[in-house]
């Protein structure tokens, strides 16, 4: 189960001193150290990376939808004002 596998990786990534560490080539990365010492199975990091990539993709799509809604909202807000400024007929 993901919910069992994730907290272990998460606690390690939180222990990592790099805020946005890729845990791949950074020297001093605790996640890399954990894998090197056999504390963390490499497959689990691969799994974490995949989940993280998916989460980023979901966030990006949500942001795109948000931008679209803002653009639509702007058009809707502008329309009544234009009508008020334009005399009918
Ligand atoms: Zn790291």
Boltz pocket constraint, residues with backbone or C-beta under 6 A from the ligand:
constraints:
  - pocket:
      binder: B
      contacts: [[A, 13], [A, 16], [A, 17], [A, 18], [A, 21], [A, 22], [A, 23], [A, 24], [A, 26], [A, 29], [A, 30], [A, 31], [A, 32]]
      max_distance: 6.0
